[in-house]
Amino acid sequence: MADQTIDVRYVAKLARIDLSEDEITRFGEQLGTIMTHIDKLSEVDIEGIEATSHATQLSNKVRKDEPVGGLKPEDFLQNAPDQAKGQLRVPKVVDA
């Protein structure tokens, strides 16, 4: 890359982050180091390598959409911290 400087103040302003002068200096140095490592990637010979968007092959494993049995109410309520009249009791979450 021709220009490896990143305007940390500008990026912080875009992200609405207040940085101290010490943080601006430190992040600038760290970003410069990162850009140096990125430049090293341009030295890698990639001739004949097919471009990919992922490191591994992606495939969806989809099962058939078939109904399955659920828990019996007794089994479900056995682990419930609070129950009443055969139902799970939860704290009220709506203000009146």
C-alpha positions as CSV (number, residue, x, y, z in Angstrom):
1,M,0.0,0.0,0.0
2,A,1.2,3.4,-0.8
3,D,-0.2,5.2,2.2
4,Q,-0.2,3.3,5.5
5,T,-1.4,6.2,7.7
6,I,-4.8,6.0,9.3
7,D,-6.4,9.2,10.6
8,V,-7.3,7.9,14.1
9,R,-9.0,11.1,15.1
10,Y,-11.3,11.0,12.0
11,V,-12.1,7.3,12.5
12,A,-12.9,7.9,16.2
13,K,-15.1,10.9,15.3
14,L,-17.0,8.6,12.8
15,A,-17.4,6.0,15.6
16,R,-18.4,8.7,18.1
17,I,-15.6,7.7,20.4
18,D,-13.7,10.2,22.6
19,L,-10.0,9.2,22.7
20,S,-7.3,10.8,24.7
21,E,-4.0,11.9,23.0
22,D,-2.3,8.8,24.5
23,E,-4.9,6.5,23.0
24,I,-4.7,8.2,19.6
25,T,-0.9,7.7,19.6
26,R,-1.2,4.1,20.8
27,F,-3.9,3.2,18.3
28,G,-2.1,4.9,15.4
29,E,1.0,2.8,16.2
30,Q,-1.0,-0.4,16.5
31,L,-2.9,0.3,13.2
32,G,0.5,1.0,11.5
33,T,1.7,-2.4,12.6
34,I,-1.4,-4.1,11.3
35,M,-1.0,-2.4,8.0
36,T,2.6,-3.7,7.8
37,H,1.4,-7.2,8.3
38,I,-1.3,-6.7,5.6
39,D,1.4,-5.6,3.2
40,K,3.3,-8.8,3.8
41,L,0.2,-10.7,2.4
42,S,0.8,-9.1,-1.0
43,E,4.1,-11.0,-1.2
44,V,2.4,-14.4,-1.1
45,D,2.3,-16.2,-4.4
46,I,-1.4,-16.9,-5.2
47,E,-1.0,-17.8,-8.8
48,G,-3.4,-20.7,-9.7
49,I,-5.4,-20.5,-6.5
50,E,-9.1,-20.2,-7.0
51,A,-10.8,-17.4,-5.1
52,T,-13.1,-18.4,-2.3
53,S,-15.3,-16.5,0.1
54,H,-14.9,-19.1,2.9
55,A,-12.0,-21.2,4.0
56,T,-14.2,-24.3,4.0
57,Q,-17.0,-25.6,1.9
58,L,-20.4,-24.4,3.0
59,S,-23.5,-26.6,2.9
60,N,-26.8,-26.5,4.7
61,K,-27.8,-29.5,6.6
62,V,-31.6,-29.4,6.6
63,R,-33.7,-32.1,8.2
64,K,-37.3,-32.9,7.2
65,D,-39.9,-30.7,8.9
66,E,-41.8,-33.4,10.7
67,P,-43.7,-33.0,14.0
68,V,-42.1,-34.6,17.0
69,G,-43.6,-35.2,20.5
70,G,-43.0,-32.7,23.2
71,L,-42.5,-33.0,26.9
72,K,-45.3,-34.3,29.1
73,P,-46.6,-31.5,31.4
74,E,-45.5,-33.4,34.5
75,D,-41.9,-33.7,33.1
76,F,-41.8,-30.0,32.2
77,L,-43.1,-28.8,35.6
78,Q,-40.8,-31.1,37.5
79,N,-38.0,-28.5,36.9
80,A,-40.1,-25.4,37.2
81,P,-39.1,-23.1,40.1
82,D,-42.8,-22.1,40.6
83,Q,-46.0,-23.6,39.4
84,A,-49.7,-23.3,40.0
85,K,-52.7,-25.3,38.8
86,G,-50.5,-27.4,36.6
87,Q,-48.9,-24.4,34.8
88,L,-45.5,-22.7,35.0
89,R,-45.7,-19.5,37.0
90,V,-43.5,-16.5,36.0
91,P,-43.1,-13.0,37.4
92,K,-45.3,-10.3,36.0
93,V,-43.4,-8.4,33.3
94,V,-46.0,-5.8,32.3
95,D,-46.6,-2.7,34.4
96,A,-50.2,-1.8,35.1
